[in-house]
Amino acid sequence: MSTEAGIDVQRQLESLVQDFRTSDPPMPVIVLHAEDPADDDRVTELVDELREGQRQHGMRLAVASTEPQPRSQPGNSSPTARAAQLVRDLGDSRKWGDRSAAYRPYSFPRLSLVRALQEATDDPEMREHWPTAPAGTPEGNAQRERARAQLLRILARQRWRPRRPPRRQILLTDVQQFLPMGVLGAFTALLTRPEWYIAVLAGIGLMVLLAVLNHVPGRAPLFLWLRGESRWFLTTTFLQSAARRQSTSVRLLRPVHSWKAIAARAYDVAEAMREGGPFPLQLYVLALLEDLRSNHRRGSWDLRGFKRTRPPVLFLRRTGRENGGIELIKAVSDVRSRRSELDPLLIVAGVAADDAPLLDRGADGSPQVSPSPSRYQPSRLQQRLRNWYDEWAGNLRADQSPSRTNALPWVLRIPLPREELVQLRETDRRCVRAGHRLPLVRVVWSAYSLALALVLVCTAGGVHSYELHRTYCSAGLLTANRDTERHSAPGTGTECVGIATGDVRFGAYLRDTGDEEADEQGERLRELENRIHDENARVLRSHSGAHVTVVYAGPLSSSKVNPSPVKGVEELTGVYLAQRVVNENHTVKMRVLLANGGADMGHQRETAEAIAAYAERDPTFVGVVGFGRDLQSSPDVTDRLHTAEVPIVSGTNSASYLPKEFSNWFSLAVPDEHQTEALGHVARQLRTPGRATYALVLARDLKGSQDRYTSEQAAYGGEMLERERFRMLPTQEYRVVNGDPELRLHAERICQGENVPSVIYFAGRVEDVGPLMTQLSTQPGCADQEISILTGDDLSKARFSGTGGSDGVAPQITLYHAALAELEDAAPSTAFYEDAARHLTWIEQDRLPYTSPDFASGQTALSHDATRALYWAASREDVPQSRAATWVNLRSVKLDRMATGTIDFTDAPLYGERHGHSILIKRVRRTPAGVSEAEVLCSRTAGDIKPLDVKECPIK
């Protein structure tokens, strides 16, 4: 600053800036004038220096166009009109600093709205529409309605904006208006859990649609009543004096009512502006001050008040009556006094010494004598300025009183003596600046931090979405169906495990293997899933209050080691058939959900957890059918569901220990111990009386395996052979590597040993029998010796030549195995096969039903009967039962004419084995024609508790 006065005024301005950082001090209209009229030009130079200094300090500043205007120019007929023009020009954000100013540019929506209303009022098309008849008369009222309609048409044509608004402001206004709607549309779409891009397209599409509707020519913008300037326009008390009798209330959820209020207020204000006087200027000033208050509001969403730490400054270089500057200062003071609200605008005006009395603060209109210099030190202007400001701020309370008619309470006039305006040497020139430490909020809540946060959020969202898609079978952008999870399958790949709710389909995760049977089973599974889904939808649609939910848990996926889900497909076929029969013939309908335990039920623990979690939220869920494999995890699975109070009815799990340890376990499969007892009748006939007969147990090595069935079979089979007085050779265990059994070494030991066994109890799986037959038929010592192989019910899944398969036995070897379902004796008295022919369209009708490949293993029949038993307990007396009641009712179940006979749980002891399971003993031999033929030695249908004996099972 080149003068002492400039240094002191600049220091006072920076003092106000310092206070503005931490509070909201009252901002005066600082009027600078010389004591001597000869120094007026020096005051103007001082204002220019202050402007340049503030610009370098990053202040938001504007310079009003107070240069002399030609009188012939339209709109400059009076000082008030020229003052209004000065304020209108300040509505351009480009006049308030460039990009060097802190934070983003200002916006002036309220001032733009007032400008738009002024332009519509002054439009030539409105001249002939203004009412001429007195108000309150019928003609006057009709003219007013026509005038208001014309005004609204003009405003709609202008989009309720000035005729030439900055394009950037229009774009920002529209984006701010429609972006929340687009985000809401995208979030609403996400609730339906679609793909992420569908949600994004939904949000963008909604924004585009709103933008198109917003720019339809000749109509008001969308959501006009929700804009901040519209709410201000309707709620400010300053405009109440212009209001007529129409309602001017606005309500968020009543757009039509709000639109009528806006229309009524617009016309009333337009009439008041047309009358002229001080009202238009004061309305412009009010809108400007309100916009500046909004631009510095600390409670805004972007915290802009904390970022803009310096107040805006308006510089009036040559303030006079002719250029409208004096009227502008008076209007600012009047509006502030009337509103009594602090705004951040600081005005610095340079006034000629002869015009200074026009802004005196005297109570009676006489000029006020300037404060005399202090008689004590310091006598510098700096101290006087501080004292004057403190006195001015303290007097605001009284000087705003209406009785002070000639007072301008918001004006702080500063007379500058000549000695303070003397030019200083270059070395003595100074310019102070308030502390300019970067506000923390500028770092934490800024466009850069927002961009960084968005990057982090998008990255975290992407990682989260990736984890959801990697962990769960059905996932969206941010949500997932947590009832099913992805797990590693044996060998390679993944499989979907859990309970299928929503749109999950286990068949969709089956890969084409090139194996004709496996691919056929995959297609069958997908068809069954679709049929069950359709049946479930029908139940929920028409019988939502009278149905029960049953979960089938089985192996519904494949792996490289076991490419075919044949067991799960056959069991699911029986469950689906039971569902269709029940829903056609009973008032309480049955809904079926599928639960996949993985290939060979390798992930049944996770499936049990999913079922237990589902049981907590579905009161219609009554129990589980399935869990048909006996694994090391079976006790934990049963215990977990026991804790969740879920009963289990298994069709094919033959574990002997489960019914003894868990009261919620019910099974239709004859226990392993009973199977070996029945096979003992065959073994007794195979022992040669009076001569040592050797036998051994050949079992799978269970190291690293979850299988428990084979260990149970090996234990009970060894006990049975010892009980039948065979001479036992050491038990041999073979390994399975990558799905292939290593039997060659064991075959050599068996066939080339000192004592070749005539009976082998095979405790293995059906897929290992073929390699065993091949090894025994080619090993010296066994190839020409009669050998009998005894094994459990897993061989019922084999398809020998007589039942349409290619499995077979080697010459000189006879295979005896137990099976779980006696179908032939039960077939004449059951409707199972007629129901199957009606609902299972893929069954070959030209073959005997119970010998069809679809039924030969008995697993379809057993799962059908198990499902029917569970349903009977869940719908006793044709009333949907609770899960606990179903558990209790299971012990009273007795169903005749089922696919396997009579299902009777009435004699099942608590924590003990029941009797009356379906069982049969089969013998498989090679015929002279070279094919393997299976025949039934003896059998019992379900419900028959009479035990088998030797006479019923002759081998000769």
Secondary structure, 3 states (H helix, E strand, C coil): CCEHHHHHHHHHHHHHHHHHHHCCCCCCEEEEEECCHHHHHHHHHHHHHHHHHHHHCCCCEEECCCCCCCCCCCCCCCHHHHHHHHHHHCCCHHHHCCCCCCCCCCCCHHHHHHHHHHHHHHCHHHHHHCCCCCCCCHHHHHHHHHHHHHHHHHHHHCCCCCCCCCHHHHHHHHHHHHHHHHHHHHHHHHCCCCCHHHHHHHHHHHHHHHHHHHCCCCCCCCCHHHCHHHHHHHHCHHHHHHCCCCCCCCCCCCHHHHHHHHHHHHHHHHHHHHCCCHHHHHHHHHHHHHHHHHHCCCCCCCCHHHHCCCCCEEEEEEECCCCCHHHHHHHHHHHHHHHCCCCCCEEEEEECHHHHHHHCCCCCCCCCCCCCCCCCCCCCHHHHHHHHHHHHHHHHHHHCCCCCCCCCCCEEEEEECHHHHCECCHHHCCCCCCCCCCCHHHHHCCHHHHHHHHHHHHHHHHHHHHHHHHHEEEECCCCEEEEEEEEECCCCCEEEEEECCCCCCHHHHCCCCCCHHHHHHHHHHHHHHHHHHHHHHHHHHHCCCCEEEEEEEECCCCCCCCCCCHHHHHHHHHHHHHHHHHHHHCCCEEEEEEEECCHHHCCHHHHHHHHHHHHCCCCCEEEEEECCCCECCHHHHHHHHHHCCCCEEECCCCCCCHHHHCCCEEECECCHHHHHHHHHHHHHHHCCCCCCCEEEEEEECCCCCCECHHHHHHHHHHHHHHHCCCEECCCEEECEECCEECCHHHHHHHHCCCCCCCEEEEECCHHHHHHHHHHHHHCCCCCCCCEEEEECHHHHHCCEHHHCCCECCCCCEEEEEEECCCCCCCHHHCCHHHHHHHHCCCCCCCCCHHHCCCCCCCHHHHHHHHHHHHHHHHCHHHCCCCHHHHHHHHHHCEEEEECCEEEECCCCCCCCCCCCCEEEEEEEEECCCCCEEEEEEEEECECCCCCCCCCCCCCC
